[in-house]
Amino acid sequence: MGALIVSILASPVILAMNLLHLPKIYSIFAVRLVLGCIILLTLRFFRIQVRNKFGNQVEAFFVILTALQFHMLFYCTRPLPNILALGLVNLAYGYSLKGSFYTALKCL
């Protein structure tokens, strides 16, 4: 499911690259850019829910802790199965902090 969403979002850019006869390596960069944006947007949603639930200090600690974890930011653009699932897990955690438990279960 995650690969389908990433490919749908990246397909207009890849189509434009094919029409411009650019090398295929740029398609990989486009797909990885889309995947990274998806993961970072879901992480942003989770951060906002942490702030709403626990306050600004905990949010700041969460941002610092996430930024210091090199492997998290390094792998967020890798098209691996666990990274594709990370977006859904971030959404599920965010919705559970928001109190929408049924929506959190739907994400999983």
N, C-alpha and C positions, 0 to 999 in steps of 0.2 A: 504494500500500500504506500509506504513512504517513498519508494523508488518511483512509483507512478506519479506522485505529486511533484517530486523534484523534476522528473522528465517533462511533465506538462508545463511547469513554470519556466523551464529552461528552453523549451522548444522554439519559441519565437526568436530568441537570441541565436540559437543554433541555425535556424532557417536563414536568418540574415547573414550569418557567417558563411553558410553554404552558397548563398547567392553572390556573395562577394569573393568566393573562391579562396577563402582563408584556409590555412592548414588545420587539420583535425585536432591538433593539440589545443587550439583555442576553445574548442567545444568542451574539452575536459575542464578547462579553467572556468568556463561559464557554468557548467553543472556544479562544480565545487563552490563557486560563488553563491549560487542559489541555495545550495545545501547549508552553507555557513550562515546565510541570512535567515533561513528558517530556524536553525538552532539558536541563533542569537535572539531572534524575536520571541521564541518560546521561553528562553532564559530571561528575557526582559519581563515577560508576563509573570513568571515565577517571582522575580525580584520585586515587582510591584505588589504582589500578594503578600510577600514577606514584610514589606514596609507597612501595608495596611493592617496586618495582623500583629506585628511585633514592634513597630516603630522605626524611626530613622537610624538609630544606632545599630540595631541588628541588621538593617538593610546595608549600612555602610560596611559592617563586618562581613556580610555575605558577599558584597561586591569585591572587597579586598581579598577575601579567601578564594573566590572564583578566579580573580585575575592572577593570583599567585600560583595557581595550579597550572603549570605549563602544559601538561598533557591534555587538559580539557580544551584549551584554546587551540592547541596543535591539532587535535583530532576532530574538531567540529566541522572541518571541511572534507574529511575523508569519507568516501562512500562505502562505509562498512555497515553491516546490519545493526550493530549496537548503537551507532551514531544515528541511524534512521529511527531507531526506537527512542533515542534520547529526547527528541522533540515531543513525542507523545507522553513520555514520563514527566518532562517539565510541565506540560499542560495539566497532567493529572495531579501533580503535587500542587500546582497553582490553584486548581479548582478545589482541591481538598482544603487548602488554607482559606479559600473564599467561603467554604461551607457548602459548596455544590457537590455533594458526594456522588450523586448519580451521574453527573456530567464527568466527574473524575473516573468513574468506573467505565463510562463509555469510551474515554480516551484510551484506556488500557485494553 
